[in-house]
Amino acid sequence: MTIETSLYEREAHSLAGIQRLRFFPLSVRGGHGCYLIESGGRRLLDLSATWSAAGLGYGHPAIREAVERASTTMAGAGLGSICNPESVALAEELLAIVPGTGDRRVYLGHSGSDANEAVVRAIRRATGRQRLLAFHGSYHGGLAGSSQFSGLMVDDGQPADPGLSLLHYPSAAHADQLRGTLLELDAELELGETPAALIVEPVMSDGGLIVPPSGFLRELKVRCDRFDVLLICDEVKVGLGRTGLLHAFQLDDVEPDVVTFGKSLGGGLPISAAVGPAAVMNVAEAFTMLTTAGNPICAGAARAVLRTLKDDDLVARAESVGETLFGLLVELSRRHPMVTEVRGRGLAIGVELGDASVERGTGPSLAAKVVYRAWELGLVVFYVGPRSNVLEITPPLVISKAEVQLASEILDQAMTDVENGLVADDVIAPYAGW
């Protein structure tokens, strides 16, 4: 194992800590396919896809060709005051693949954070309402506005949006929770001031990779329609094929009013999008502008991602390889008592470890030790959840069945080594994680 200490130390003395999250001292010089390459040439199989942003893996030829083509002609640097063909074509392609009716428009930004923040602001302006519904444990962004309606951050004591009410997100493993959530929603909708919108992740990601009960989104949509409340589906992390369907909201066969995208949309480049009613998206000129949003290079990369998803049938691949991986992880759970639950859809899988009653921040978690040991053994995987005890498995959609077999073997060894006390508390102490 080779660690380029000098690069890691240089980062610590140059880059702001407010934008870093470290689980182990990972510094890479390159990547190819589903592998990250450390200094010295060590290859690490990546089960994170950099928080799912590298949905096509690293160095995909379709992305390289799109970036080269767009940068060669360079039709401006954004869409704020210049119309460029790549952003227009991307908007048209998104409108074609996102189910919906009526006159709709597309917002293009840089990240899921700004897409979610932009649509909430626009909906409030268009409806004149200020109340907003979201869920405990949700994550919708890290900017000033989006962080304030991200339940995971609000639950952790960060400032909440003044108009925010949080509901409890139900788990398919506890189907009885759905009734309680719907009762909470009914109570919120029947208050005097009608909410402007409800924002929801079709599968909760950073809150612990929680899959909701069947019918959850459908029940939300029925109630929102009854009160003329817009339903926003945040597909930033789990959309575009990851769940084995092109859109995660199709798990319940619903048509949200607004859909937001990010992360894998750009194949590793910074771009986000939102599709919604023209009455909202055209609420005011220059209402939310970012100078380089919709730039032709990132828009071209996003178009390449959409083409590749279709041409290489990556949605079906996510379902098939995900089923294989899920089965391997269930087998793993039978050998390791530390695994309390395996859950997920397609290539969005959560592996819950340890005692879920242990509060966050009370000491080094099993998950922190497992991901550290996995890194030592050549595997990149991170953990999420309010108690930092869920391994989040979101590999590139191009991962093969042979690679998920290898990944399960490394995780098996990592768990065995942790069980045998080979990862000391002081070793993982410098790495805060979530």
DRENDO-1510 file (C-alpha; in Angstrom, 1 decimal, always signed):
<recs>
REC; n; res; u; v; w
REC; 1; MET; +0.0; +0.0; +0.0 .
REC; 2; THR; +1.4; +3.4; -1.1 .
REC; 3; ILE; +0.2; +6.6; +0.4 .
REC; 4; GLU; +1.4; +9.9; -1.1 .
REC; 5; THR; +1.8; +11.6; +2.2 .
REC; 6; SER; +3.2; +14.8; +0.7 .
REC; 7; LEU; +0.0; +15.4; -1.4 .
REC; 8; TYR; -2.3; +14.7; +1.5 .
REC; 9; GLU; -0.3; +17.0; +3.7 .
REC; 10; ARG; -0.2; +19.7; +1.0 .
REC; 11; GLU; -4.0; +19.5; +0.8 .
REC; 12; ALA; -4.3; +19.9; +4.6 .
REC; 13; HIS; -2.3; +23.1; +4.4 .
REC; 14; SER; -4.0; +24.6; +1.3 .
REC; 15; LEU; -7.6; +23.6; +0.9 .
REC; 16; ALA; -10.4; +24.7; +3.2 .
REC; 17; GLY; -11.6; +22.2; +5.7 .
REC; 18; ILE; -15.2; +23.3; +5.2 .
REC; 19; GLN; -15.2; +21.6; +1.9 .
REC; 20; ARG; -13.5; +18.3; +2.8 .
REC; 21; LEU; -14.8; +15.0; +4.3 .
REC; 22; ARG; -12.3; +12.3; +5.0 .
REC; 23; PHE; -12.7; +8.7; +6.0 .
REC; 24; PHE; -9.1; +7.6; +5.3 .
REC; 25; PRO; -6.0; +9.3; +3.8 .
REC; 26; LEU; -7.0; +8.7; +0.2 .
REC; 27; SER; -5.1; +10.7; -2.4 .
REC; 28; VAL; -5.3; +9.7; -6.1 .
REC; 29; ARG; -3.4; +10.6; -9.2 .
REC; 30; GLY; -5.9; +9.1; -11.7 .
REC; 31; GLY; -8.8; +6.8; -12.4 .
REC; 32; HIS; -10.0; +4.3; -15.0 .
REC; 33; GLY; -13.3; +2.6; -15.2 .
REC; 34; CYS; -14.4; +1.6; -11.7 .
REC; 35; TYR; -10.9; +2.1; -10.2 .
REC; 36; LEU; -9.1; +5.0; -8.6 .
REC; 37; ILE; -5.3; +5.0; -8.9 .
REC; 38; GLU; -3.1; +6.1; -6.0 .
REC; 39; SER; +0.4; +7.5; -6.3 .
REC; 40; GLY; +2.7; +4.5; -6.9 .
REC; 41; GLY; +0.1; +2.8; -9.0 .
REC; 42; ARG; -2.1; +1.0; -6.4 .
REC; 43; ARG; -5.6; +0.5; -7.9 .
REC; 44; LEU; -8.6; +0.8; -5.6 .
REC; 45; LEU; -12.0; -0.6; -6.6 .
REC; 46; ASP; -14.5; +2.3; -6.0 .
REC; 47; LEU; -17.9; +1.5; -4.6 .
REC; 48; SER; -18.7; +5.2; -4.1 .
REC; 49; ALA; -18.3; +6.6; -7.6 .
REC; 50; THR; -17.4; +9.8; -5.7 .
REC; 51; TRP; -20.8; +10.0; -4.0 .
REC; 52; SER; -22.3; +8.7; -7.2 .
REC; 53; ALA; -21.1; +11.6; -9.3 .
REC; 54; ALA; -18.9; +9.4; -11.5 .
REC; 55; GLY; -21.9; +7.4; -12.7 .
REC; 56; LEU; -20.0; +6.2; -15.8 .
REC; 57; GLY; -16.8; +5.6; -13.9 .
REC; 58; TYR; -13.5; +7.4; -14.6 .
REC; 59; GLY; -12.2; +8.4; -18.0 .
REC; 60; HIS; -15.2; +7.2; -19.9 .
REC; 61; PRO; -14.6; +7.7; -23.7 .
REC; 62; ALA; -18.0; +9.2; -24.3 .
REC; 63; ILE; -17.3; +12.0; -21.7 .
REC; 64; ARG; -13.8; +12.6; -23.1 .
REC; 65; GLU; -15.1; +13.0; -26.6 .
REC; 66; ALA; -18.0; +15.3; -25.6 .
REC; 67; VAL; -15.7; +17.5; -23.6 .
REC; 68; GLU; -13.1; +17.7; -26.4 .
REC; 69; ARG; -15.7; +18.5; -29.0 .
REC; 70; ALA; -17.4; +21.2; -26.8 .
REC; 71; SER; -14.2; +22.8; -25.7 .
REC; 72; THR; -12.8; +23.0; -29.2 .
REC; 73; THR; -15.6; +25.3; -30.5 .
REC; 74; MET; -16.4; +26.7; -27.0 .
REC; 75; ALA; -19.8; +28.3; -27.7 .
REC; 76; GLY; -19.5; +30.8; -24.8 .
REC; 77; ALA; -19.1; +30.0; -21.1 .
REC; 78; GLY; -22.7; +29.9; -19.9 .
REC; 79; LEU; -26.3; +30.4; -20.8 .
REC; 80; GLY; -27.1; +33.5; -18.7 .
REC; 81; SER; -26.7; +36.0; -21.6 .
REC; 82; ILE; -25.7; +33.7; -24.4 .
REC; 83; CYS; -27.7; +30.9; -26.1 .
REC; 84; ASN; -25.6; +27.9; -26.8 .
REC; 85; PRO; -26.6; +24.6; -28.7 .
REC; 86; GLU; -25.4; +22.2; -26.0 .
REC; 87; SER; -27.5; +23.6; -23.2 .
REC; 88; VAL; -30.6; +23.9; -25.4 .
REC; 89; ALA; -30.2; +20.3; -26.7 .
REC; 90; LEU; -29.7; +19.1; -23.1 .
REC; 91; ALA; -32.8; +20.8; -21.9 .
REC; 92; GLU; -34.8; +19.3; -24.8 .
REC; 93; GLU; -33.4; +15.8; -24.0 .
REC; 94; LEU; -34.3; +16.1; -20.4 .
REC; 95; LEU; -37.9; +17.2; -21.2 .
REC; 96; ALA; -38.2; +14.2; -23.5 .
REC; 97; ILE; -37.1; +11.6; -20.8 .
REC; 98; VAL; -38.8; +13.1; -17.7 .
REC; 99; PRO; -42.5; +12.1; -17.5 .
REC; 100; GLY; -44.9; +15.0; -17.1 .
REC; 101; THR; -47.6; +17.1; -18.7 .
REC; 102; GLY; -48.2; +20.7; -19.6 .
REC; 103; ASP; -45.8; +23.4; -20.5 .
REC; 104; ARG; -42.4; +22.7; -18.8 .
REC; 105; ARG; -38.9; +24.3; -18.6 .
REC; 106; VAL; -35.4; +23.2; -17.5 .
REC; 107; TYR; -33.1; +25.0; -15.1 .
REC; 108; LEU; -29.4; +24.2; -15.4 .
REC; 109; GLY; -26.9; +24.8; -12.6 .
REC; 110; HIS; -23.7; +23.4; -11.1 .
REC; 111; SER; -24.8; +21.0; -8.3 .
REC; 112; GLY; -27.9; +19.4; -6.8 .
REC; 113; SER; -27.6; +22.0; -4.0 .
REC; 114; ASP; -28.3; +24.9; -6.2 .
REC; 115; ALA; -30.9; +23.1; -8.3 .
REC; 116; ASN; -33.0; +22.3; -5.2 .
REC; 117; GLU; -32.5; +25.7; -3.8 .
REC; 118; ALA; -33.4; +27.4; -7.1 .
REC; 119; VAL; -36.7; +25.5; -7.5 .
REC; 120; VAL; -37.8; +26.0; -3.9 .
REC; 121; ARG; -37.2; +29.8; -4.3 .
REC; 122; ALA; -39.0; +29.8; -7.6 .
REC; 123; ILE; -42.0; +27.9; -6.3 .
REC; 124; ARG; -42.3; +30.2; -3.3 .
REC; 125; ARG; -42.2; +33.2; -5.6 .
REC; 126; ALA; -44.7; +31.7; -8.1 .
REC; 127; THR; -47.2; +30.5; -5.4 .
REC; 128; GLY; -46.8; +33.3; -2.9 .
REC; 129; ARG; -46.6; +30.6; -0.2 .
REC; 130; GLN; -43.6; +30.1; +2.2 .
REC; 131; ARG; -44.2; +26.9; +4.0 .
REC; 132; LEU; -42.1; +23.9; +2.9 .
REC; 133; LEU; -42.3; +20.2; +3.8 .
REC; 134; ALA; -39.3; +17.9; +3.9 .
REC; 135; PHE; -38.2; +14.8; +5.9 .
REC; 136; HIS; -36.0; +14.1; +8.9 .
REC; 137; GLY; -32.7; +12.6; +7.6 .
REC; 138; SER; -33.0; +14.1; +4.1 .
REC; 139; TYR; -30.2; +15.8; +2.3 .
REC; 140; HIS; -30.9; +18.4; -0.4 .
REC; 141; GLY; -27.8; +20.5; -0.5 .
REC; 142; GLY; -25.1; +22.3; +1.4 .
REC; 143; LEU; -25.7; +25.9; +0.4 .
REC; 144; ALA; -27.3; +28.5; +2.7 .
REC; 145; GLY; -30.8; +27.8; +1.5 .
REC; 146; SER; -30.7; +24.1; +0.6 .
REC; 147; SER; -29.0; +23.2; +3.9 .
REC; 148; GLN; -31.8; +24.8; +5.8 .
REC; 149; PHE; -34.4; +22.3; +4.4 .
REC; 150; SER; -32.1; +19.3; +4.6 .
REC; 151; GLY; -33.4; +17.3; +7.5 .
REC; 152; LEU; -30.1; +15.6; +8.1 .
REC; 153; MET; -28.4; +18.9; +8.8 .
REC; 154; VAL; -31.4; +20.5; +10.7 .
REC; 155; ASP; -31.6; +17.4; +12.9 .
REC; 156; ASP; -27.9; +17.9; +13.6 .
REC; 157; GLY; -28.6; +21.3; +15.0 .
REC; 158; GLN; -27.9; +23.5; +12.0 .
REC; 159; PRO; -30.3; +26.4; +11.2 .
REC; 160; ALA; -33.7; +25.5; +9.8 .
REC; 161; ASP; -35.6; +27.3; +7.1 .
REC; 162; PRO; -38.3; +29.5; +8.9 .
REC; 163; GLY; -41.1; +27.9; +6.9 .
REC; 164; LEU; -39.9; +24.3; +7.3 .
REC; 165; SER; -41.8; +21.4; +8.8 .
REC; 166; LEU; -40.1; +17.9; +8.9 .
REC; 167; LEU; -41.9; +14.6; +8.5 .
REC; 168; HIS; -40.6; +11.1; +9.4 .
REC; 169; TYR; -39.4; +9.1; +6.4 .
REC; 170; PRO; -40.8; +5.6; +6.5 .
REC; 171; SER; -38.8; +2.4; +5.8 .
REC; 172; ALA; -39.9; -0.6; +3.8 .
REC; 173; ALA; -38.5; -2.8; +6.6 .
REC; 174; HIS; -41.1; -1.2; +8.9 .
REC; 175; ALA; -44.2; -0.9; +6.6 .
REC; 176; ASP; -46.3; +0.3; +9.5 .
REC; 177; GLN; -44.3; +3.5; +9.5 .
REC; 178; LEU; -46.1; +4.6; +6.3 .
REC; 179; ARG; -49.4; +5.2; +8.1 .
REC; 180; GLY; -47.7; +7.4; +10.7 .
REC; 181; THR; -46.0; +9.5; +8.0 .
REC; 182; LEU; -49.2; +10.0; +6.1 .
REC; 183; LEU; -51.0; +11.1; +9.3 .
REC; 184; GLU; -48.2; +13.6; +9.9 .
REC; 185; LEU; -48.6; +14.9; +6.3 .
REC; 186; ASP; -52.4; +15.1; +6.6 .
REC; 187; ALA; -52.0; +17.2; +9.7 .
REC; 188; GLU; -49.5; +19.6; +8.0 .
REC; 189; LEU; -51.7; +20.0; +4.9 .
REC; 190; GLU; -54.8; +20.8; +7.0 .
REC; 191; LEU; -53.1; +23.7; +8.8 .
REC; 192; GLY; -54.3; +27.2; +7.9 .
REC; 193; GLU; -51.3; +28.1; +5.6 .
REC; 194; THR; -51.0; +25.7; +2.7 .
REC; 195; PRO; -47.4; +24.7; +2.0 .
REC; 196; ALA; -45.8; +25.7; -1.3 .
REC; 197; ALA; -44.1; +22.3; -1.9 .
REC; 198; LEU; -43.0; +19.0; -0.5 .
REC; 199; ILE; -39.5; +17.9; -1.4 .
REC; 200; VAL; -38.6; +14.2; -1.1 .
REC; 201; GLU; -35.9; +11.7; -2.1 .
REC; 202; PRO; -37.4; +8.6; -3.7 .
REC; 203; VAL; -34.8; +6.6; -1.9 .
REC; 204; MET; -33.2; +8.5; +1.1 .
REC; 205; SER; -29.4; +8.6; +0.5 .
REC; 206; ASP; -27.3; +10.4; +3.1 .
REC; 207; GLY; -30.0; +9.7; +5.7 .
REC; 208; GLY; -29.0; +6.0; +5.7 .
REC; 209; LEU; -29.9; +4.6; +2.2 .
REC; 210; ILE; -33.5; +4.0; +3.3 .
REC; 211; VAL; -35.9; +2.5; +0.8 .
REC; 212; PRO; -39.5; +3.6; +1.5 .
REC; 213; PRO; -42.6; +1.2; +1.5 .
REC; 214; SER; -44.3; +0.6; -1.8 .
REC; 215; GLY; -46.9; +3.3; -2.5 .
REC; 216; PHE; -45.2; +6.0; -0.5 .
REC; 217; LEU; -44.6; +8.4; -3.3 .
REC; 218; ARG; -48.0; +7.7; -4.8 .
REC; 219; GLU; -49.7; +8.6; -1.5 .
REC; 220; LEU; -47.6; +11.8; -1.2 .
REC; 221; LYS; -48.6; +12.8; -4.8 .
REC; 222; VAL; -52.4; +12.2; -4.1 .
REC; 223; ARG; -52.3; +14.4; -1.0 .
REC; 224; CYS; -50.2; +17.1; -2.6 .
REC; 225; ASP; -52.5; +17.3; -5.6 .
REC; 226; ARG; -55.5; +17.6; -3.3 .
REC; 227; PHE; -54.1; +20.7; -1.7 .
REC; 228; ASP; -52.3; +22.1; -4.8 .
REC; 229; VAL; -48.9; +21.5; -3.3 .
REC; 230; LEU; -46.1; +20.9; -5.7 .
REC; 231; LEU; -44.2; +17.6; -5.2 .
REC; 232; ILE; -40.4; +17.9; -5.8 .
REC; 233; CYS; -38.5; +14.6; -6.3 .
REC; 234; ASP; -34.8; +15.0; -5.6 .
REC; 235; GLU; -33.1; +12.5; -7.9 .
REC; 236; VAL; -29.7; +14.0; -7.5 .
REC; 237; LYS; -28.0; +10.9; -5.9 .
REC; 238; VAL; -30.3; +8.0; -6.8 .
REC; 239; GLY; -31.6; +9.0; -10.2 .
REC; 240; LEU; -30.6; +8.3; -13.8 .
REC; 241; GLY; -30.5; +4.6; -13.7 .
REC; 242; ARG; -29.0; +3.9; -10.3 .
REC; 243; THR; -32.1; +2.1; -8.9 .
REC; 244; GLY; -32.6; -0.1; -12.0 .
REC; 245; LEU; -35.1; +2.4; -13.4 .
REC; 246; LEU; -34.2; +5.5; -15.3 .
REC; 247; HIS; -35.9; +7.6; -12.6 .
REC; 248; ALA; -36.2; +6.5; -9.0 .
REC; 249; PHE; -39.7; +7.9; -8.7 .
REC; 250; GLN; -40.8; +5.3; -11.2 .
REC; 251; LEU; -40.6; +2.8; -8.4 .
REC; 252; ASP; -44.1; +4.1; -7.5 .
REC; 253; ASP; -45.1; +5.1; -11.1 .
REC; 254; VAL; -45.7; +8.7; -10.2 .
REC; 255; GLU; -45.2; +11.9; -12.1 .
REC; 256; PRO; -43.7; +14.6; -9.8 .
REC; 257; ASP; -44.3; +18.2; -10.5 .
REC; 258; VAL; -40.6; +19.0; -10.3 .
REC; 259; VAL; -37.6; +16.7; -10.7 .
REC; 260; THR; -34.0; +17.7; -9.8 .
REC; 261; PHE; -30.8; +16.1; -11.0 .
REC; 262; GLY; -27.1; +16.4; -10.3 .
REC; 263; LYS; -24.0; +14.3; -9.5 .
REC; 264; SER; -24.0; +11.6; -12.2 .
REC; 265; LEU; -25.7; +13.8; -14.8 .
REC; 266; GLY; -22.3; +15.4; -15.6 .
REC; 267; GLY; -20.3; +12.2; -15.5 .
REC; 268; GLY; -18.0; +13.8; -13.0 .
REC; 269; LEU; -18.3; +17.4; -14.3 .
REC; 270; PRO; -20.3; +20.0; -12.3 .
REC; 271; ILE; -23.8; +20.3; -13.7 .
REC; 272; SER; -27.3; +20.0; -12.3 .
REC; 273; ALA; -30.8; +20.3; -13.7 .
REC; 274; ALA; -34.4; +20.8; -12.7 .
REC; 275; VAL; -37.5; +20.1; -14.8 .
REC; 276; GLY; -40.7; +21.8; -13.7 .
REC; 277; PRO; -43.8; +23.8; -14.8 .
REC; 278; ALA; -43.1; +26.8; -17.0 .
REC; 279; ALA; -45.2; +28.9; -14.6 .
REC; 280; VAL; -42.6; +28.2; -11.9 .
REC; 281; MET; -39.4; +28.0; -14.0 .
REC; 282; ASN; -40.2; +31.3; -15.8 .
REC; 283; VAL; -41.4; +33.1; -12.7 .
REC; 284; ALA; -38.9; +36.0; -13.3 .
REC; 285; GLU; -36.0; +36.8; -15.6 .
REC; 286; ALA; -32.6; +36.4; -14.0 .
REC; 287; PHE; -34.2; +35.1; -10.8 .
REC; 288; THR; -31.4; +32.7; -10.1 .
REC; 289; MET; -28.3; +33.1; -12.3 .
REC; 290; LEU; -24.9; +31.4; -12.1 .
REC; 291; THR; -22.4; +32.8; -14.6 .
REC; 292; THR; -21.1; +29.5; -16.0 .
REC; 293; ALA; -24.3; +27.5; -15.5 .
REC; 294; GLY; -25.3; +25.7; -18.7 .
REC; 295; ASN; -21.8; +26.1; -20.1 .
REC; 296; PRO; -21.3; +24.0; -23.3 .
REC; 297; ILE; -18.6; +21.7; -21.9 .
REC; 298; CYS; -20.6; +20.5; -18.9 .
REC; 299; ALA; -23.8; +20.4; -20.9 .
REC; 300; GLY; -22.1; +18.4; -23.6 .
REC; 301; ALA; -20.8; +15.9; -21.0 .
REC; 302; ALA; -24.4; +15.6; -19.6 .
REC; 303; ARG; -25.7; +14.8; -23.1 .
REC; 304; ALA; -23.1; +12.1; -23.4 .
REC; 305; VAL; -24.2; +10.6; -20.1 .
REC; 306; LEU; -27.8; +10.5; -21.3 .
REC; 307; ARG; -26.8; +8.9; -24.6 .
REC; 308; THR; -24.6; +6.3; -22.9 .
REC; 309; LEU; -27.3; +5.3; -20.4 .
REC; 310; LYS; -29.5; +4.5; -23.3 .
REC; 311; ASP; -27.0; +3.1; -25.8 .
REC; 312; ASP; -25.2; +0.8; -23.3 .
REC; 313; ASP; -28.5; -0.2; -21.5 .
REC; 314; LEU; -27.0; +0.8; -18.2 .
REC; 315; VAL; -30.3; +1.0; -16.5 .
REC; 316; ALA; -30.9; -2.7; -17.0 .
REC; 317; ARG; -27.3; -3.4; -16.1 .
REC; 318; ALA; -27.8; -1.6; -12.8 .
REC; 319; GLU; -30.7; -3.8; -12.0 .
REC; 320; SER; -28.9; -7.0; -13.0 .
REC; 321; VAL; -25.5; -6.3; -11.4 .
REC; 322; GLY; -27.3; -4.7; -8.4 .
REC; 323; GLU; -29.3; -7.9; -7.8 .
REC; 324; THR; -26.0; -9.9; -7.8 .
REC; 325; LEU; -24.3; -7.4; -5.4 .
REC; 326; PHE; -27.3; -7.4; -3.1 .
REC; 327; GLY; -27.3; -11.2; -2.9 .
REC; 328; LEU; -23.5; -11.2; -2.1 .
REC; 329; LEU; -24.1; -8.6; +0.7 .
REC; 330; VAL; -26.9; -10.7; +2.2 .
REC; 331; GLU; -24.6; -13.6; +2.3 .
REC; 332; LEU; -22.0; -11.4; +4.0 .
REC; 333; SER; -24.6; -10.5; +6.6 .
REC; 334; ARG; -25.0; -14.1; +7.5 .
REC; 335; ARG; -21.3; -14.4; +8.3 .
REC; 336; HIS; -21.0; -11.2; +10.2 .
REC; 337; PRO; -23.3; -10.4; +13.2 .
REC; 338; MET; -22.2; -6.7; +12.9 .
REC; 339; VAL; -24.5; -6.4; +9.8 .
REC; 340; THR; -28.0; -5.7; +11.0 .
REC; 341; GLU; -29.7; -5.0; +7.6 .
REC; 342; VAL; -29.0; -4.9; +3.9 .
REC; 343; ARG; -31.4; -2.7; +1.8 .
REC; 344; GLY; -31.5; -0.9; -1.5 .
REC; 345; ARG; -32.6; -0.9; -5.1 .
REC; 346; GLY; -30.3; -1.6; -8.1 .
REC; 347; LEU; -26.9; -0.1; -7.4 .
REC; 348; ALA; -28.0; +2.0; -4.5 .
REC; 349; ILE; -27.5; -0.3; -1.5 .
REC; 350; GLY; -27.1; +0.4; +2.2 .
REC; 351; VAL; -25.4; -2.0; +4.7 .
REC; 352; GLU; -26.3; -1.1; +8.2 .
REC; 353; LEU; -23.8; -2.0; +10.9 .
REC; 354; GLY; -23.9; -2.4; +14.7 .
REC; 355; ASP; -26.3; -1.1; +17.2 .
REC; 356; ALA; -28.5; +1.5; +15.6 .
REC; 357; SER; -29.4; +2.9; +19.1 .
REC; 358; VAL; -25.9; +4.3; +19.5 .
REC; 359; GLU; -25.9; +8.0; +19.1 .
REC; 360; ARG; -23.8; +9.8; +16.5 .
REC; 361; GLY; -20.5; +11.1; +17.8 .
REC; 362; THR; -20.3; +8.9; +20.9 .
REC; 363; GLY; -17.2; +7.1; +19.7 .
REC; 364; PRO; -15.5; +5.4; +16.7 .
REC; 365; SER; -18.2; +3.4; +14.9 .
REC; 366; LEU; -17.9; +0.0; +13.4 .
REC; 367; ALA; -18.6; +1.6; +10.0 .
REC; 368; ALA; -15.6; +3.9; +10.4 .
REC; 369; LYS; -13.3; +1.0; +11.1 .
REC; 370; VAL; -14.7; -1.2; +8.3 .
REC; 371; VAL; -14.3; +1.5; +5.6 .
REC; 372; TYR; -10.8; +2.3; +6.8 .
REC; 373; ARG; -9.8; -1.4; +6.7 .
REC; 374; ALA; -11.5; -1.8; +3.3 .
REC; 375; TRP; -9.4; +1.1; +2.0 .
REC; 376; GLU; -6.2; -0.6; +3.3 .
REC; 377; LEU; -7.3; -3.7; +1.4 .
REC; 378; GLY; -8.0; -1.8; -1.8 .
REC; 379; LEU; -11.7; -0.8; -1.7 .
REC; 380; VAL; -13.3; +2.7; -1.5 .
REC; 381; VAL; -16.6; +2.8; +0.3 .
REC; 382; PHE; -18.0; +5.5; +2.6 .
REC; 383; TYR; -20.6; +5.5; +5.4 .
REC; 384; VAL; -23.7; +7.7; +5.9 .
REC; 385; GLY; -26.7; +8.0; +8.2 .
REC; 386; PRO; -27.7; +10.0; +11.3 .
REC; 387; ARG; -25.7; +7.5; +13.4 .
REC; 388; SER; -22.9; +7.1; +10.8 .
REC; 389; ASN; -23.4; +3.4; +10.7 .
REC; 390; VAL; -24.5; +2.6; +7.2 .
REC; 391; LEU; -22.1; +1.6; +4.4 .
REC; 392; GLU; -23.3; +3.5; +1.3 .
REC; 393; ILE; -22.7; +1.4; -1.9 .
REC; 394; THR; -23.2; +3.5; -5.1 .
REC; 395; PRO; -20.6; +2.2; -7.6 .
REC; 396; PRO; -20.3; +3.4; -11.2 .
REC; 397; LEU; -23.1; +2.0; -13.3 .
REC; 398; VAL; -20.5; +0.3; -15.5 .
REC; 399; ILE; -19.3; -2.0; -12.7 .
REC; 400; SER; -19.2; -5.7; -13.7 .
REC; 401; LYS; -20.4; -8.8; -11.8 .
REC; 402; ALA; -16.7; -9.9; -11.4 .
REC; 403; GLU; -15.9; -6.5; -9.8 .
REC; 404; VAL; -18.8; -6.7; -7.3 .
REC; 405; GLN; -17.7; -10.2; -6.4 .
REC; 406; LEU; -14.2; -8.8; -5.7 .
REC; 407; ALA; -15.8; -6.0; -3.7 .
REC; 408; SER; -17.8; -8.4; -1.5 .
REC; 409; GLU; -14.7; -10.4; -0.8 .
REC; 410; ILE; -12.8; -7.3; +0.3 .
REC; 411; LEU; -15.7; -6.2; +2.5 .
REC; 412; ASP; -15.8; -9.7; +4.0 .
REC; 413; GLN; -12.1; -9.5; +4.9 .
REC; 414; ALA; -12.5; -6.0; +6.3 .
REC; 415; MET; -15.3; -7.0; +8.6 .
REC; 416; THR; -13.4; -10.1; +9.8 .
REC; 417; ASP; -10.3; -7.9; +10.5 .
REC; 418; VAL; -12.4; -5.4; +12.4 .
REC; 419; GLU; -14.0; -8.2; +14.4 .
REC; 420; ASN; -10.5; -9.4; +15.3 .
REC; 421; GLY; -9.5; -6.0; +16.5 .
REC; 422; LEU; -7.1; -5.1; +13.8 .
REC; 423; VAL; -8.3; -1.5; +13.5 .
REC; 424; ALA; -7.5; +0.6; +16.6 .
REC; 425; ASP; -9.6; +3.6; +17.7 .
REC; 426; ASP; -6.6; +5.9; +17.4 .
REC; 427; VAL; -5.9; +4.9; +13.8 .
REC; 428; ILE; -9.3; +6.2; +12.6 .
REC; 429; ALA; -9.5; +9.1; +15.1 .
REC; 430; PRO; -8.1; +11.7; +12.5 .
REC; 431; TYR; -10.8; +11.0; +10.1 .
REC; 432; ALA; -14.1; +12.6; +11.1 .
REC; 433; GLY; -16.4; +11.2; +8.4 .
REC; 434; TRP; -20.0; +12.2; +8.7 .
</recs>
